[in-house]
């Protein structure tokens, strides 16, 4: 402990350490490149190599390189400048309602449960496939 820290401690002054100081400077900005066609927003990190994710991307005629995988906290920092599709993986209505206005330049929005539940729920899969099919038919 250095002298300054010791003096502050003796005076009863608490010190705080910012883990992400760039946030206060407005430096957190996630630019979405023009090659990105789908932003996937999930509760937990998704692996693009997961078989169900690969099948969904294949059906939507997308590659993993054309997708941006983020969580619900990162959506606040998206900088989207072109029309894009969104896929929300959550059953938390509060998170979904907070996220919807942040989905800028939206072409279409797909909603499904988290991937672990989606794998186990045939009705949810069917509904997601229908969302994708309708979205693609509108785009073509």
Residue frames as a rotation matrix with the C-alpha (Angstrom) as fourth column:
UNK 1
0.592 0.806 0.000 0.00
0.806 -0.592 0.000 0.00
0.000 0.000 -1.000 0.00
UNK 2
-0.322 -0.728 0.605 1.50
0.683 -0.621 -0.384 3.36
0.655 0.290 0.698 -0.96
UNK 3
-0.892 -0.150 -0.427 1.49
0.429 -0.584 -0.689 6.51
-0.146 -0.798 0.585 1.20
UNK 4
-0.767 0.641 -0.010 -1.46
-0.578 -0.685 0.442 8.11
0.276 0.345 0.897 -0.61
UNK 5
-0.097 0.745 -0.660 -3.64
-0.072 0.656 0.752 5.00
0.993 0.121 -0.010 -0.16
UNK 6
-0.435 -0.148 -0.888 -2.68
0.805 0.379 -0.457 4.79
0.404 -0.914 -0.045 3.53
UNK 7
-0.985 0.055 -0.162 -3.60
0.022 -0.898 -0.439 8.45
-0.170 -0.436 0.884 4.12
UNK 8
-0.486 0.859 -0.161 -6.93
-0.648 -0.230 0.726 8.06
0.586 0.457 0.669 2.35
UNK 9
-0.101 0.419 -0.903 -7.69
0.352 0.863 0.361 4.94
0.930 -0.282 -0.234 4.37
UNK 10
-0.704 -0.245 -0.667 -6.86
0.706 -0.135 -0.695 6.74
0.080 -0.960 0.268 7.64
UNK 11
-0.914 0.392 -0.106 -9.23
-0.380 -0.918 -0.113 9.56
-0.142 -0.063 0.988 6.68
UNK 12
-0.374 0.804 0.462 -12.01
0.136 0.540 -0.831 7.02
-0.917 -0.248 -0.311 6.01
UNK 13
0.088 0.353 -0.932 -12.15
-0.854 -0.455 -0.253 7.75
-0.513 0.818 0.261 2.30
UNK 14
0.302 0.099 0.948 -13.13
0.215 0.962 -0.169 4.75
-0.929 0.255 0.269 0.21
UNK 15
-0.484 -0.487 -0.727 -11.47
-0.660 -0.342 0.669 4.31
-0.574 0.804 -0.156 -3.14
UNK 16
0.583 0.684 0.438 -13.18
-0.106 0.598 -0.794 2.87
-0.805 0.417 0.421 -6.13
UNK 17
-0.651 -0.759 -0.028 -11.56
-0.201 0.136 0.970 1.26
-0.732 0.637 -0.241 -9.12
UNK 18
0.383 0.770 -0.511 -13.35
-0.739 -0.077 -0.670 1.45
-0.555 0.633 0.539 -12.44
UNK 19
-0.074 -0.369 0.926 -13.11
0.208 0.903 0.376 -1.80
-0.975 0.220 0.010 -14.34
UNK 20
-0.030 0.119 0.993 -14.33
0.998 0.062 0.023 -0.20
-0.059 0.991 -0.120 -17.58
UNK 21
-0.228 -0.085 -0.970 -13.28
0.391 -0.920 -0.011 3.47
-0.892 -0.382 0.243 -17.46
UNK 22
-0.977 -0.160 0.142 -13.76
0.186 -0.303 0.935 3.82
-0.107 0.939 0.326 -21.22
UNK 23
-0.226 0.969 0.096 -17.52
0.948 0.196 0.250 3.65
0.223 0.147 -0.964 -20.69
UNK 24
0.286 0.319 -0.903 -17.46
0.657 -0.752 -0.058 7.02
-0.697 -0.577 -0.425 -18.95
UNK 25
-0.537 -0.570 -0.622 -15.60
-0.105 -0.687 0.719 8.50
-0.837 0.452 0.309 -21.90
UNK 26
0.469 0.800 -0.375 -18.19
-0.554 -0.065 -0.830 7.21
-0.688 0.597 0.413 -24.35
UNK 27
-0.398 -0.766 -0.505 -15.64
-0.889 0.185 0.420 4.91
-0.228 0.616 -0.754 -25.94
UNK 28
-0.628 0.228 0.744 -17.84
0.116 0.973 -0.200 1.83
-0.770 -0.039 -0.637 -25.81
UNK 29
0.191 0.614 -0.766 -19.19
-0.821 -0.328 -0.468 1.57
-0.538 0.718 0.441 -29.29
UNK 30
-0.309 -0.238 0.921 -19.75
0.191 0.933 0.305 -1.63
-0.932 0.270 -0.243 -31.24
UNK 31
-0.267 0.198 -0.943 -19.68
-0.858 -0.494 0.139 -0.76
-0.439 0.847 0.301 -34.93
UNK 32
0.248 0.417 0.875 -21.66
0.124 0.882 -0.455 -3.22
-0.961 0.222 0.167 -37.04
UNK 33
-0.712 -0.666 -0.222 -19.83
-0.166 -0.148 0.975 -3.73
-0.683 0.731 -0.005 -40.31
UNK 34
-0.136 0.663 -0.736 -21.66
-0.954 -0.288 -0.083 -3.62
-0.267 0.691 0.672 -43.63
UNK 35
-0.589 -0.152 -0.794 -21.03
-0.502 0.838 0.213 -7.36
0.633 0.524 -0.570 -44.10
UNK 36
-0.957 0.275 0.086 -23.10
0.066 0.499 -0.864 -8.19
-0.281 -0.822 -0.496 -40.98
UNK 37
-0.609 0.787 -0.101 -26.64
-0.277 -0.092 0.956 -9.28
0.743 0.611 0.275 -41.89
UNK 38
0.479 0.757 -0.445 -27.80
0.186 0.408 0.894 -10.74
0.858 -0.511 0.054 -38.55
UNK 39
-0.495 -0.521 0.696 -27.25
-0.635 -0.330 -0.699 -9.61
0.593 -0.787 -0.168 -34.97
UNK 40
0.150 0.456 -0.877 -27.80
0.303 0.823 0.480 -12.45
0.941 -0.338 -0.015 -32.51
UNK 41
-0.320 -0.156 0.934 -28.58
-0.731 -0.586 -0.348 -11.27
0.602 -0.795 0.074 -28.99
UNK 42
0.250 0.335 -0.909 -28.50
0.169 0.909 0.382 -14.03
0.953 -0.249 0.170 -26.37
UNK 43
0.933 0.120 0.339 -28.45
-0.316 -0.176 0.932 -14.44
0.171 -0.977 -0.126 -22.60
UNK 44
0.466 -0.796 0.386 -25.35
-0.011 0.431 0.902 -16.62
-0.884 -0.425 0.192 -22.83
UNK 45
-0.232 -0.667 -0.707 -22.53
-0.789 -0.296 0.539 -16.68
-0.569 0.683 -0.458 -25.34
UNK 46
0.806 0.543 0.236 -23.43
-0.258 0.681 -0.686 -18.69
-0.533 0.491 0.688 -28.42
UNK 47
-0.384 -0.888 0.255 -21.10
-0.123 0.323 0.938 -20.84
-0.915 0.329 -0.233 -30.44
UNK 48
0.126 0.414 -0.902 -21.61
-0.917 -0.299 -0.265 -20.45
-0.379 0.860 0.342 -34.17
UNK 49
-0.671 -0.446 -0.592 -20.37
-0.647 0.743 0.172 -24.02
0.363 0.499 -0.787 -34.57
UNK 50
-0.582 0.574 0.576 -23.30
-0.306 0.501 -0.809 -25.40
-0.753 -0.647 -0.116 -32.56
UNK 51
-0.864 0.167 0.475 -25.28
0.467 0.616 0.634 -27.70
-0.187 0.770 -0.610 -34.88
UNK 52
0.151 0.988 -0.019 -28.65
0.924 -0.148 -0.354 -25.99
-0.352 0.036 -0.935 -34.37
UNK 53
0.287 -0.129 -0.949 -27.12
-0.048 -0.992 0.120 -22.53
-0.957 0.011 -0.291 -34.87
UNK 54
-0.778 -0.620 -0.100 -25.40
-0.174 0.060 0.983 -23.74
-0.603 0.782 -0.155 -38.04
UNK 55
-0.561 0.648 0.516 -28.72
0.816 0.539 0.211 -25.15
-0.141 0.539 -0.830 -39.33
UNK 56
0.433 0.754 -0.495 -30.54
0.654 -0.640 -0.403 -21.91
-0.620 -0.149 -0.770 -38.61
UNK 57
-0.041 -0.534 -0.844 -27.87
-0.328 -0.791 0.517 -19.83
-0.944 0.298 -0.142 -40.33
UNK 58
-0.903 -0.284 0.322 -27.88
0.154 0.486 0.860 -22.22
-0.401 0.827 -0.395 -43.28
UNK 59
-0.164 0.930 0.328 -31.66
0.959 0.228 -0.167 -21.95
-0.230 0.287 -0.930 -43.62
UNK 60
0.657 0.371 -0.657 -31.38
0.315 -0.926 -0.208 -18.16
-0.685 -0.071 -0.725 -43.52
UNK 61
0.688 -0.468 0.555 -28.63
0.641 0.034 -0.767 -18.33
0.340 0.883 0.324 -46.17
UNK 62
0.786 -0.451 0.424 -26.10
-0.559 -0.811 0.173 -16.79
0.266 -0.372 -0.889 -43.76
UNK 63
0.184 -0.793 -0.581 -22.58
0.405 0.600 -0.690 -17.64
0.895 -0.108 0.432 -42.71
UNK 64
0.459 -0.077 -0.885 -21.13
0.886 -0.041 0.463 -17.16
-0.071 -0.996 0.049 -39.23
UNK 65
-0.630 -0.776 -0.045 -19.02
0.760 -0.627 0.173 -14.30
-0.162 0.074 0.984 -40.63
UNK 66
-0.563 0.516 0.646 -22.20
0.181 -0.686 0.705 -12.43
0.807 0.514 0.293 -41.53
UNK 67
0.558 0.770 -0.309 -23.44
0.421 0.058 0.905 -12.61
0.715 -0.635 -0.292 -37.92
UNK 68
-0.463 -0.600 0.652 -22.60
-0.379 -0.531 -0.758 -10.65
0.801 -0.598 0.018 -34.81
UNK 69
0.211 0.467 -0.859 -23.10
0.568 0.657 0.496 -12.56
0.796 -0.592 -0.127 -31.56
UNK 70
-0.634 -0.370 0.679 -23.63
-0.262 -0.723 -0.639 -10.33
0.728 -0.583 0.361 -28.51
UNK 71
-0.592 0.478 -0.649 -25.36
0.799 0.454 -0.394 -10.35
0.107 -0.752 -0.651 -25.13
UNK 72
0.389 0.904 0.177 -28.19
0.851 -0.427 0.306 -8.15
0.352 0.032 -0.935 -23.88
UNK 73
0.460 -0.295 -0.838 -25.80
0.479 -0.712 0.513 -5.67
-0.748 -0.638 -0.186 -22.22
UNK 74
-0.597 -0.799 0.073 -23.83
0.454 -0.262 0.852 -5.07
-0.662 0.541 0.519 -25.41
UNK 75
-0.081 0.639 0.765 -26.92
0.991 -0.031 0.131 -4.16
0.108 0.768 -0.631 -27.43
UNK 76
0.714 0.340 -0.613 -26.88
0.500 -0.859 0.107 -0.70
-0.490 -0.383 -0.783 -25.81
UNK 77
0.074 -0.830 -0.553 -23.60
-0.166 -0.557 0.814 0.02
-0.983 0.031 -0.179 -27.56
UNK 78
-0.054 -0.051 0.997 -24.47
0.846 0.528 0.073 -1.11
-0.530 0.848 0.014 -31.09
UNK 79
-0.208 -0.037 -0.977 -23.82
-0.384 -0.916 0.116 1.33
-0.900 0.399 0.176 -33.90
UNK 80
-0.211 0.260 0.942 -25.88
0.716 0.697 -0.032 0.09
-0.665 0.668 -0.333 -36.84
UNK 81
-0.450 -0.037 -0.892 -25.83
-0.365 -0.904 0.222 2.07
-0.815 0.425 0.394 -40.08
UNK 82
-0.729 0.207 -0.652 -27.52
-0.612 0.228 0.757 -0.38
0.306 0.951 -0.040 -42.47
UNK 83
0.348 0.935 0.070 -30.68
-0.901 0.313 0.301 -2.53
0.259 -0.168 0.951 -42.53
UNK 84
-0.723 -0.667 -0.180 -30.20
-0.531 0.703 -0.473 -5.72
0.442 -0.246 -0.863 -40.54
UNK 85
0.330 0.775 -0.539 -31.99
-0.136 0.604 0.785 -8.73
0.934 -0.185 0.305 -39.04
UNK 86
-0.408 -0.389 0.826 -32.08
-0.868 -0.116 -0.483 -9.44
0.283 -0.914 -0.290 -35.29
UNK 87
0.136 0.411 -0.901 -32.48
0.066 0.904 0.422 -12.70
0.988 -0.117 0.096 -33.42
UNK 88
-0.168 -0.096 0.981 -33.32
-0.904 -0.381 -0.192 -12.46
0.392 -0.920 -0.023 -29.71
UNK 89
-0.131 0.061 -0.989 -32.78
0.155 0.987 0.040 -15.60
0.979 -0.148 -0.139 -27.65
UNK 90
-0.984 -0.115 0.138 -34.55
-0.115 -0.190 -0.975 -15.07
0.139 -0.975 0.174 -24.34
UNK 91
-0.196 0.959 -0.203 -37.81
0.690 0.282 0.667 -15.65
0.697 -0.009 -0.717 -22.56
UNK 92
-0.446 -0.032 -0.895 -37.29
0.778 -0.509 -0.369 -12.73
-0.443 -0.860 0.252 -20.19
UNK 93
0.364 0.725 0.585 -40.04
0.914 -0.398 -0.077 -10.33
0.177 0.563 -0.808 -21.28
UNK 94
0.797 -0.091 -0.598 -38.46
0.216 -0.880 0.422 -7.40
-0.565 -0.465 -0.682 -19.47
UNK 95
-0.260 -0.963 -0.066 -35.15
0.150 -0.107 0.983 -7.79
-0.954 0.246 0.173 -21.32
UNK 96
-0.401 0.167 0.901 -36.92
0.902 0.243 0.356 -8.21
-0.159 0.956 -0.248 -24.63
UNK 97
0.657 0.739 0.149 -39.03
0.752 -0.657 -0.055 -5.07
0.057 0.148 -0.987 -24.15
UNK 98
0.562 -0.546 -0.621 -35.95
-0.008 -0.755 0.656 -3.04
-0.827 -0.364 -0.429 -23.17
UNK 99
-0.433 -0.837 0.333 -34.07
0.272 0.231 0.934 -4.37
-0.859 0.495 0.127 -26.19
UNK 100
0.163 0.587 0.793 -36.69
0.919 0.203 -0.339 -3.90
-0.360 0.784 -0.506 -28.90
UNK 101
0.951 0.222 -0.214 -36.28
0.140 -0.929 -0.343 -0.10
-0.275 0.296 -0.915 -29.20
UNK 102
0.255 -0.946 -0.201 -32.52
-0.468 -0.303 0.830 -0.59
-0.846 -0.118 -0.519 -29.47
UNK 103
-0.133 -0.230 0.964 -32.79
0.616 0.743 0.262 -2.79
-0.776 0.629 0.043 -32.55
UNK 104
0.103 0.083 -0.991 -32.05
-0.408 -0.905 -0.119 -0.02
-0.907 0.417 -0.059 -35.05
UNK 105
-0.338 -0.199 -0.920 -32.36
-0.933 -0.059 0.356 -0.41
-0.126 0.978 -0.166 -38.83
UNK 106
-0.477 0.181 0.860 -34.44
-0.242 0.913 -0.327 -3.55
-0.845 -0.365 -0.392 -38.29
UNK 107
-0.683 0.304 -0.664 -35.46
-0.629 0.219 0.746 -5.60
0.373 0.927 0.042 -41.32
UNK 108
0.364 0.780 -0.509 -36.91
-0.233 0.606 0.761 -8.42
0.902 -0.158 0.403 -39.25
UNK 109
-0.317 -0.374 0.872 -36.87
-0.933 -0.042 -0.357 -9.68
0.170 -0.927 -0.336 -35.69
UNK 110
0.089 0.275 -0.957 -36.77
-0.089 0.959 0.268 -13.34
0.992 0.062 0.110 -34.74
UNK 111
-0.066 -0.066 0.996 -37.51
-0.982 -0.172 -0.076 -14.39
0.176 -0.983 -0.054 -31.17
UNK 112
0.320 0.145 -0.936 -36.89
-0.072 0.989 0.129 -17.72
0.945 0.026 0.327 -29.52
UNK 113
0.992 -0.072 0.102 -36.09
-0.092 0.129 0.987 -19.20
-0.084 -0.989 0.121 -26.13
UNK 114
0.189 -0.980 0.069 -32.45
-0.857 -0.130 0.498 -19.64
-0.479 -0.153 -0.864 -25.14
UNK 115
-0.140 -0.324 -0.936 -30.60
-0.878 0.477 -0.033 -22.20
0.457 0.817 -0.351 -27.23
UNK 116
-0.958 -0.251 0.141 -30.63
-0.288 0.819 -0.496 -24.91
0.009 -0.515 -0.857 -24.55
UNK 117
-0.340 0.910 0.236 -34.43
-0.113 0.210 -0.971 -24.76
-0.934 -0.357 0.032 -24.37
UNK 118
0.177 0.374 -0.910 -34.86
-0.918 -0.272 -0.290 -24.25
-0.356 0.887 0.295 -28.09
UNK 119
-0.673 -0.523 -0.523 -33.12
-0.673 0.726 0.141 -27.57
0.306 0.447 -0.841 -28.70
UNK 120
-0.960 0.266 0.085 -35.64
0.166 0.789 -0.591 -29.34
-0.225 -0.554 -0.802 -26.45
UNK 121
-0.219 0.935 -0.279 -38.79
0.025 -0.281 -0.959 -27.57
-0.975 -0.217 0.039 -27.64
UNK 122
-0.602 -0.016 0.798 -40.10
0.744 0.353 0.568 -28.63
-0.290 0.936 -0.201 -31.09
UNK 123
0.494 0.856 0.153 -42.87
0.863 -0.462 -0.205 -26.00
-0.105 0.233 -0.967 -31.05
UNK 124
0.564 -0.361 -0.743 -40.38
-0.009 -0.902 0.432 -23.19
-0.826 -0.237 -0.512 -30.40
UNK 125
-0.569 -0.792 0.222 -38.16
0.177 0.145 0.973 -24.48
-0.803 0.593 0.058 -33.23
UNK 126
-0.238 0.580 0.779 -41.12
0.966 0.224 0.128 -24.63
-0.100 0.783 -0.614 -35.60
UNK 127
0.762 0.554 -0.336 -42.13
0.554 -0.826 -0.105 -21.08
-0.336 -0.106 -0.936 -34.67
UNK 128
0.124 -0.813 -0.569 -38.56
-0.132 -0.582 0.803 -19.83
-0.984 -0.024 -0.179 -35.23
UNK 129
-0.669 -0.350 0.656 -38.39
0.535 0.386 0.752 -21.52
-0.516 0.854 -0.071 -38.63
UNK 130
0.238 0.853 0.464 -41.67
0.971 -0.197 -0.135 -19.81
-0.023 0.483 -0.875 -39.56
UNK 131
0.686 -0.081 -0.723 -40.30
0.151 -0.956 0.250 -16.41
-0.711 -0.281 -0.644 -38.46
UNK 132
-0.363 -0.924 -0.119 -37.22
-0.043 -0.112 0.993 -16.95
-0.931 0.366 0.001 -40.59
UNK 133
-0.499 0.227 0.836 -39.22
0.819 0.438 0.370 -18.14
-0.282 0.870 -0.405 -43.59
UNK 134
0.624 0.781 0.033 -41.56
0.763 -0.599 -0.241 -15.11
-0.169 0.176 -0.970 -43.44
UNK 135
0.480 -0.508 -0.715 -38.63
-0.058 -0.832 0.552 -12.71
-0.875 -0.223 -0.429 -43.03
UNK 136
-0.594 -0.773 0.222 -36.77
0.136 0.175 0.975 -14.17
-0.793 0.609 0.001 -45.99
UNK 137
-0.190 0.591 0.784 -39.84
0.972 0.224 0.066 -14.17
-0.137 0.775 -0.617 -48.22
UNK 138
0.793 0.464 -0.395 -40.36
0.451 -0.883 -0.132 -10.45
-0.409 -0.074 -0.909 -47.49
UNK 139
0.153 -0.841 -0.519 -36.74
-0.195 -0.540 0.819 -9.66
-0.969 -0.024 -0.247 -48.32
UNK 140
-0.710 -0.480 0.516 -36.78
0.324 0.427 0.844 -11.47
-0.625 0.766 -0.147 -51.66
